[in-house]
Amino acid sequence: MQKVALLSVMLLALAAPIVSASDEISPLTKYFLDDFRLSETPAWQIEESTTEYSGDTSLKAFPKKLGRNFAGLVAQDNFAPLIAGVFGSAFSSTLDRDVYSYFADKDRLGGIDNFGEKLGGATIVTAAAATVFLTSRLSDNQKFRSFAYSLAQSYIIANTVTVGLKYSANRLRPDGSNNLSFPSGHTANAFTFATVISHYYGKKAAIPSFIGAAFIGATRVGKNMHYVSDVIAGATIGYIVGRTVVRDQAPLQHRKAQIFWAPAFSPTGGGAGLSLTIRF
């Protein structure tokens, strides 16, 4: 409970303004946020797009887009799912011990948790993201190229955020194997992929994708590798990362200027913080 509370504060702090509100941004911030826009479509409205995607999917643009997407994690419209995930994880932590005791008694999932572990594991997830991305480089289908590009970007971001939080939280796993319990990396990857898939291929793909993501999360609890709060935190990270990346690849005609939070650094090296940029 103490670890989850600590991480809740850390996540909420991520969403807090530190520097100032201004329409001026630093050169480094501008480099990453140039042309970044937020989608007008509500995040919960899942529909397959029929518009041709015009986002840059070149290898040359990959690093800049990656940096911009990292910065985009703290965009204003991510605050609601972030806060919901923080409080959901904190609340579910009160059930962690009871749920652990239930699954610790015996194998209640009949061995199916082993399948979930492999399905959401680093080997399969990395291979899937790499295969789709490499295949897309040979395709002329711009939608598929954009999908693969988003999948690769979201995979890198989700794992960077998850690993960073794991070592910061230092939470002991239910089975005592190590101190990398919070948050669930398997669940974060699964929900990242599901969110990206749902954006590009609509409800027919979204339903099985999110069911699969929930299944992976459940099996991590059933295998005593994670607490429920770890899984909820992982799902929150995956969803936020996925929606952040896909809106950057959205067609230009469906983008609009809003409010951005981004890293800001003093030119003289005297300090760092977050800058608030309001574009009218």
PyMOL commands that set and color helices and strands:
alter all, ss='L'
color gray80, all
select helices_A, chain A and resi 2-14+27-33+62-72+76-104+112-119+122-136+142-169+185-222+228-248+252-254
alter helices_A, ss='H'
color red, helices_A
select strands_A, chain A and resi 21-22+38-39+255-256+259-265+272-278
alter strands_A, ss='S'
color yellow, strands_A
deselect
rebuild
show_as cartoon
